[in-house]
């Protein structure tokens, strides 16, 4: 299973089931295998051209199968010591909605969204000095090698908007959001062929 859970910089036990549904590992699509002959490549490019509708931007779809293929590697993070105002300013400047929160050693400890911050700003009570009390914990993560269909399923099952991505050394290397999955759907060919 590709789900990993972090809380305050420590890996904790990975849950067996999500809150309501049990996740199932999805098998890679048959069409995600490389097409070996030239005729197959030409036929694929031709059929994709008919799908895209415009002749100027035609290109053959690329096989996408893992979280590393669609994650955003240019990661923007927040420190545990950042104020809510600093975190919100960083989100606004970069146009993102989620910030993984890291501790002084660089370990993932929480994740905060613009919704978390906006809820805090709207309350009459004073804001905390740091973002940590407002951030969500534990943090659900996936590995770079997690199947993207399983990644999409985790986002839906746990009702979350973003999944940090970890490499084989458990280091934060990127993030996948619902927007990344929507861009994948709109950019690549039919889902049953190019999952």
PEJOZI-V764015 format. One record per helix or strand. SS is the DSSP state (~ for helix, > for strand). FROM is the first residue (numbers start at 1). LEN is the number of residues. If there is no record, write none. Layout:
{{SS;FROM;LEN} {SS;FROM;LEN}}
This chain:
{{>;3;5} {>;10;3} {~;30;3} {~;38;15} {>;66;1} {~;67;4} {>;72;1} {>;77;3} {~;84;11} {>;98;5} {>;108;6} {~;114;9} {>;136;1} {>;139;5} {>;147;1} {~;148;10} {>;162;5} {>;172;6} {~;178;10}}
